[in-house]
Amino acid sequence: MKTQFTRNDRIQKIINEHNEKTRIRVPTRFTSFHPKNDYDIDECKICVESTDIIIKYYDSETEEFIAEQVNNYCVSLGDESTGVCYMILAYLFELQYSLVGQGLSDIEVCKEIMECT
C-alpha cells in the first residue's frame, strides 16, 4: 500500500531542505515564462528524465520516496536547471505520478502535461 501525504507538505519540505543546503532560492517560475528566456534549459528533457524516475520506482516504492528521488535528480542538475526541475516537481509531480499510474510512457506524460514533442 502506498503512503499518502499532502503535496504541499512534501514539496515545501524538499524546497526548504534545498534552500538550507545551498542558500540558493528556488525560482518562482519556469524559464519559458521568464521575460527574456535567456536560459538554455530543456524543460522537456527534465520532464522526461524525472518521469523516468517515477516509472522506475512506481510499482515498488511510496510516492514520497519517488519524490525524494526526483529531488535528488533535480539537485544533480545544478545551476538554473535545478530551479526549473523544482518547479516541475512542485507543480507537475502529482500529475506525472497519476499519468504513470495510468500506463503512459515518459514521452506521453510530458507531451500531455508540457506539450513536449
N, C-alpha and C positions, 0 to 999 in steps of 0.2 A: 504494500500500500504506500503510495507516495504521500509525503508530508505536505500539508497545505500551510501556507503562510501568506501574509499580506505582501503585495507587490511593493508598496511604498516603504514598508519596514526593510525589506530585502535590499532594495535599491539604495535607500538612504544609508544603510549600514555600509554597503560597498563603496559608495561615494565618499562617506566620511572617512573610512579607512584609507582610501586613496589620497584624500586631501591631507590627512595626518602624516602619511608616509612621505609624500612628495612635496607638500606645500604648494602644489600646483592646483589651481581651481579648475574644475570641470567646466568647459564652455557651456553657454546656455542655449546653443542651437547647433544644428548640423551645418557643415560647411556649405552645402548647397543653398542655405538661406543666408549665408554671410554676404553682406552688401558687396564686397569686392570679390569674394570667392577666389582668393589668392592661393589657397592651399591646393597642393597636388595630392589629394586623398581620394582613393577609390572606395566610396561608401558601399558599392555593390559587392566588392571583394570582401570587405569587412562583414557585411551581412551574410554572404555565402559561408565564409570561414567560421563565423560564430554559429550559424545554423548547423554546420557540420559537427560542431561540438555537441549541440543539442541532440542531433541524430545519434552520435556515438554513444551517449550515455542514457538516452531516453528510456529504454526498457529496463535498465539496471540500477539507476540512481534516482535520488529525490530531485525535485525541481530546484531546491535550494543548493544542492551540491552542483548541479549543472550550471546554475547562475554563477557560482564561485569559479567554475572552470572557465566560463566565458569572461568573467572578470580577469582571471589570470591571463587569458589571451589578450584582453584589452591592454593590460599593463605591459605586456611584451612588445606591443607595437611602438610605444614611445612617441614623443612629440605631440603634434596636434591629432594624430591618428588615435591616440588613447582617448582623448576627449570625445571624438566622433564615435568611437566604439562605445563609450559610456552612454552617450545619448541613444544609440541603438539599443543598448542593454536596458536603459531606463524606460524608453518609450515603446519598444517593439518586442521585448523578450517574451512577454506572455502570449502575444500573437504568434511569434515564431514557434514557441513551445506547443501551442494549440494546433497549428498547421502541421507540425511534425507528427503530432498525435493522430492527425487525420491521414497520414501516409504520404504527405507531399515531400518531394526531394528538396535539397538545398536551393537549387535553381528555381524551382516552382515557388517555394516560400518567398524568396527575395523578389521574384517577378511580381508576385501577388501584393507584397507589402511596400515595396520600394520602386516598383516599375522598372526593375533591372532587366536588361536584355541579354 
